[in-house]
Amino acid sequence: MSAQKLILLRGLFNQFGLDGYLVPKANKHQCEYLRPDEERLQWLTNFSGSAGSVIVLKNKAALFVDGRYTLQAHHEVDKSLFDIIDTTYTSPLNWLMNHVSSGAKTGVDPWLITRHTFKAYQKLLKEREASLLPVDQNLIDCLWQNKPTQPVHKAVIHPLEVSGLSHGEKIESLTERIKEKDADGTLITMVESVNWLFNIRGHDLDYMPVVFSFAFVHKDGRATLFMDLEKVTDEIRHHLGEKVTIQSYQAILSFLGGLGHHKPIILVDPVLSPLKLITTLEETGSRVLCADDLTLLPKACKNPVEIRGMRETHLRDGAALTMFLHWVIKEA
């Protein structure tokens, strides 16, 4: 099956003017865990680990995994089709540098690669007179038939008695940091950060209680949340209040494009944000100021309510583990 998929993928190279294609195990939010319809790397290679990437050239293909997954990859992947490379010793970029020819163009979906990673590839490939090209149409999606469909689960409120701070308080603190950097707003792309900031949760992933979403926060405290409107309830709208506008998940590009008229300075984390969004900002007139995601530090600094909740969680988890170990000892 993988052999036929490789033939079909390589058959698209001429159509898109490519000599190779990079498939990261990633989604638009750079989550470690993916929905079934985002498992493009697994669809192509049959590798089911949580981290990896694959590079397909016209006459060679390689799967890159870290040391956790080398045995699993050898078990799941057809080694006659893919070289299995341990990234402890060889990175995807170094492998590509050794196998790409002068003038070669390798494509990648700009939604699935960060600005930081993209620039690292471009810098080294330039030495070989080669390049990494953003291709808006995902080549795997062109081939993947009968993709899994995702059920729509409503977003829920993360209550104040658990969060310890309202989303209004969090946004107010965030705007102070935006002003400190002389910026006009910030784009937040990490789904964990967005859910934390607005005190919302969801069921879009099996092992993370998140709803897929992007956010933009203006320096005056106004914010726009981008998510599937079918997941928005009246309770969520009331919870977010008048200062938070909700737009569709797909509206993020047109929204960012519309900011450029006033030449704003926008804070964006290049290590976490997809190339597609940063390129959209720059091409439409906004000035991008690279900075760490402003939610990372306050999200990591737990307030007293969160600390109490963590302790209570560990007590419950510890009790469950103790009961299990007691059962094992008793029944062994």
N, C-alpha and C positions, 0 to 999 in steps of 0.2 A: 504493500500500500504506500509506504513512504517513497519507494522508488518512483511510482507513478506521480506522486505529488511533486517530487523534485523535477521530474520532466516537465510537468505543467508550469511550475514556478519559473524554471529556466526559459520556458517558451514565452514568458512575458518580458524577458530582458530586452529583446529587440524593440518591442512595442513602447517601452518606457526609456529606451536609450541607456540601458544599464549593462554593466559587466558583472555585477554581483548584488547581493541583497542581505542586509543585516536584520535579523529578527530578534529583538530583545524579549525576554520574559518580563513584560511590563504592561501597564495600562496608562491611561492619561494622568493618573495621580501618582504613579510610581509606587503603587502598593506592592507589598511582598506577596499578598494573597490576591488571586484573580477570580473573577466570575468565570463560569464554564465557557461563555461566549468570548472570553478574552484569552483563552489558552491557545494562542496561535503557535507557540513553540511546541507545545505538546501535540497539536494537530499535525504538525509537519514531521516531528521526529519520534513521537511516542514517549518522550521523556516527561515524567510527571513531577519532578522535583520542584521546589519553590523558588529556585534561582538558577539562572543560566542565560545563554544567548547562543544563536547560531548564525554563521556566515555561510552563504551559498554563493559560490563562484561558478563560472561556466563549466569547469571541469573538476571541481573539488568542493567539498562541504565539510564544515567542522562544527561540532557542538562543544561549547565551553561551559564547564561546571567547576565549582570549588571542591575542596577535598571531602566535603560531606557527601557528595553525590557521585563520585567516580564509579564506585561499585554499582550503584543503582543505574547509572547511565549505561554501563557495559551490559547490564542485564536487560534494559528496556529498548536500547537503540540498536539499529542495524549497523554494525561497524563496517560493513562493506560499502555503505553509503556515506557515513559520517565519521570523520576522525573525532575521537573523544579527547578533548584537551583539558588538562587540569590547570585552572587559572592561577594556581599557586606558582607555577613555573612559566606559563606563557599566557599573556593577556590576549583577548580578541584583537586588540589593536596591533600588538606586536606580530601576531600570526598573520593578520591582513597585510602588514608591511612586508612580510617575507614572501607573500604569495601573490600580491597584486602587481600588475604590470603597469608600466608608464602610461599615463593617460586614462587609466581605468576609472570607471565611475561606479561606485557602490551606493545603492539606494537604501533609504530608511524612512519609516513613517515618522514625520516630525512631531506627532503626538506622543510617540513612545520613546523618545530620547530627550534627555535634558539638554539645555543650552551648554552646560559645562562639559558634558561628555561629547557632544557634537563638535565643539571647538577643539577638544583634545584630539579627536580623530582628524579634523581638518588640518591642524597644525603639523602633525607627523606625515599624513598622506601627501601634503604639499611637497615634502622632500622627495617623494617618488613621482611627482607631477601627476598624482592621482587625486581623487576627491570623494567625499561622502556627500550625497545629494539628498535633500528632503523630497520625498515623493508623497504627495497628499493622498493618493489612492493606495490604501494598504494592499499589497500584492497577495498576501495570504487571504484577505477577505474577498478578493476577486475569485479565489478558487474554492473557498470553504463553503460547501453546500450544506443545507440543513443545519445551520448553526443552532445551538441550544437557545431557546427563548427564556427570558427571565421573568418570573412572576413579579407583579408590582406589589410591594409592601409599603404601607404608609409609614412616613417618618413619625417619630415620637419625641416628646419633650424629655430632656434630661433635667429632672426637677432640681430646684434650688436647694432643697434639703440634702441633696447628694453632691451637687456641683460646688456649693459654697459661695459662688459669685454669679450674679446675673449676667446675661450676655451683654446687657447695656454697660455694666461696670467693666467688663473685659474690653469692649470696643472703645470705651472712653480712655482706658489705659493705653490701648493700641494707638489711638489718634495722637496721644502725647508723644509717642515714639516716632510717629510719622512726621510730626512737626519738628522734632529734634533733628531730623535728617533733612529738613528743608524740602520735603517731598509733598506731593499733592494727594497721594493715595498709595495703597499697596494691594497687590494681587496675591491671593492665597490659593494655592493649588493642592496642597496635601489634604486629603480627605479627612485625616485625623485632626488636623488643625482647624479646618472649617467646622467640623462637628463640635469640637471643643469650644470654639469661639462663640457659636450661636446656641450652645446647650441643646443640641438636637442629636438624635441617634436614629439608626435604621437597621435594616436587615438585608443590605445589598451583598454582603459577604457572609460566608458560613461562620467564620471565626473572628470576625471583627464587627462590632455593633454600629455600623456606620451607614449613612446614606451618601451616595456619590454626589459630590457638589463642588463647585468653585465659589469663591467669594472675592468681592472687591470692596475695600473700605476707603472712604474719602476722609480727608483730614478733618472735615467738619463733623464727623461722626455718622454720616449717612453710609449705608452699606447696601450692596446688592448681592443676593444669594442666588446662585444658578443651580437648579436641580430639576428633576423630573416633576412636572406639575401634577401628575397623577398621584404623587406621593405626599402632596401637601394637603393637610386637613385644615379645617377652620380653627382648630385648637393651635396648630402650628402658626397660622397667620396671626392669631391673637397674641400668642407667646412672643413672636418677633416684634410686633408693634409697627408703628407708622414710619420709623426711621430705617426700617429694613424692607427693601423692595425685593420681591421674588420674581425671577424670570426663569424661562425654560433653560434646561441644561445646554441646549444647542445654541442659545442666544449669546453665549460668552464671546464668540468671535465678533459679532456685529457690535456688541457693547464696547469691547476694547477698541475696535476700529473707530467708533464714534467719539472716543476720548481725545483723539489726536488734534481736533480743531483748535484746542486751546494750548497745545504743546505742553502738556503736564509732565511733571517728573513723577515716575511711577517706580516704587520699590518692588523688586522681584528677586526671588532667590533662584539663581541660575543652576544651582546644584539639584534643586527639587522640581523646578518648573519645566514643562514641556517646551521644546523649541518652537512649536507652532504658535503658542500664545505670545512668547517674547517677540518673535518675528512679526506677528500681527501688530503689536504695539509699535514697534520701530518703523514698520512700513507705512503706518497711518499717521505718523507725526509725533507720537509720544516719545519722551526721553526716558530710557530705562536706566535706573540706578540699581546696580546689583548689590544685594544685601541679604543677610540671613533672614529666613522667615521670622517675622516679628513675633509670632506666637510660640516659637520653640522654647524660649527661656521661661516665660510666664506659665506655659503649660507644664513645664518640668518642675516648677517651684510650687509644691502642693500647699494649699491653704489648710487651716485646721480641720475643716469639714472633710476634705479629701483624705487627710492623714487618718482621721478617725475611721473613715470608710475603708481605707486600705487595711487597717488593723483588724476591723471586724471581718473583712473578707478573708484575711489570712487565718483568723481563728476558725471560721467555718471550713475553709479549705483544709486546714491542719487537722480538724476533727474528722473530716471525711477520710483523709489519708490514714489517720491513726486507726480508724475503724476498719479500713481495708487491710492494713498491715496486720492488725489483730486477727482478722479473718484468715489471712494467709498463714500466719503462725499456727492458729488453732486447727486449720484444716489440712495443713501440710503433712 
